[in-house]
């Protein structure tokens, strides 16, 4: 689940720009971003992305030393590595974003103007000392 879609899209855009001259990595970034957006479960803790793949259904624990079938034969680009890096960059950017200012507290008389008035007709049932 991505909580701040603006930051997420900025991270993806920056990753695509930096991999524009490396088609293998550009494809991995695109597939990794799609994987994060579609997957039912993922978590990121201590630099490790844990994800249940949408294509194979396998659970992957992806760290900086990740290898998989896509990484064989000298290839370094895979959607798992790209996904981990995207999520890592997302959390870095999220940490740099200042928290929104809290809403000002209402004035003491404001609650009376905004209160919902309820009118009862008939008898009320008393439950634990409260009229319901």
C-alpha positions, 0 to 999 in steps of 0.5 A: 500500500502506497500512502502518498501517491505523489511521492510514489510517482515522483520516485518512479519518474526519477527512476525512469529518467536515471535508467533511460539509457539502460533498457534492461533496467528501465523495463525492470523499473516499470515491472517493479513499480507495477508489481508494488502497485498490484501485489496483495502483500509487501513489507519493507523493514531493515532494507529488506523488501518482502513481497508475494509475487503476482506472477509466481505467487512465491514469497521473495525476501529481497535485499542488496544481494538478491538473486533470482532466475532473472538475474542469471547469465550475468543479468543484474536487472530484475523487477525484484531489485527494482521494486526494492530500490523503488520502495527504499527511495519512497521511504527516504522521500517520505521521511524528508516530507514535513508533516502537515500542520495540525488543524487549529482547535475549534473555539469553545463556542464553535461546538454549539453551532455545529452540534446536531440536535436530536428530538425524541418522541415517546418513551426512552429505554434506560440502559445503564443509566442512559436514555436510549 
